[in-house]
Structure formats: C-alpha cells, structure tokens
Amino acid sequence: MSVFGQSLSFPPRVGADGRFVWSSGEDNIREAIALILKTEPGERVGVPDFGAGLARFLFEPNNVATRASVRDAMMRALVRWEPRIALESVEVDADPGDAQSAIATITYRLVATDARERIGVSVALGAT
C-alpha cells in the first residue's frame, strides 16, 4: 500500500478481471478530491456534512461574487475532508468557452511527499 492509502476507484468501476478497480497513490487523492467536490451534504448516510455542496450554485449567475462563493465552498470542504493535502490555492474563473460554467484550478501539496499538484475542475453555474 502506498503512503497515500488505497480505496475503491472513483467512479467505481469493474476491471477486465471482473473485480472492482482500486486506486492508490496520487490517483487516489485526485479521485478523493473529485468525490468531495461532487458530493452534496446529506448524501452520505453516516457523514451528513460530507461534501462541498456545489449544486447550490447551479442556477446562480456566473459572476465574480458567485465564483468567490464557489471558491470558498471548495476550500472549506477540501481542508476539512482531505487531510492528505495541504491546500495552497483555489482559483475559480469564468470558462471562456461556456457562459454557464466556471473553471476551478486547485493547487495543493501532498503532505506525505511535499510534491506539488494542480488539477482543474469544471463547475456548472447559471448564465452571466
């Protein structure tokens, strides 16, 4: 097992051998980040506060104030639910190709190795 842990892959899938696919290492952390950001509070039976709650922004205008709120929600959720990373920044900008989306760039360091990582996530919003 890696220093980052191991869990079922996200999204869950079955491999060629007919067994569930597991993820580990940096992939496991990226999948955990996606899981946190895609989960709405109340969806997990044993952990009702888990998730970032980004669906609440779906019909909000795609403006600076909404993108700042999205950034804050992402930062709070990642700091709370993913202890394997040290969050450096979350930047949320309008998607130049889609007026109803924003692009979040998440920069973090892996606590176990101090390696720096960056991922991008699309967030659905309302029109400008």
QUIHU-V380429 format. One record per run of one state. SS is the DSSP state (H for helix, E for strand, L for the rest). FROM is the first residue (numbers start at 1). LEN is the number of residues. If there is no record, write none. Layout:
# QUIHU-V380429
ss = (SS;SS)
from = (FROM;FROM)
len = (LEN;LEN)
This chain:
# QUIHU-V380429
ss = (L;E;L;E;L;E;L;E;H;L;H;L;H;L;E;L;E;L;E;L)
from = (1;6;9;14;15;20;21;22;25;39;54;58;64;82;85;96;98;111;116;125)
len = (5;3;5;1;5;1;1;3;14;15;4;6;18;3;11;2;13;5;9;4)
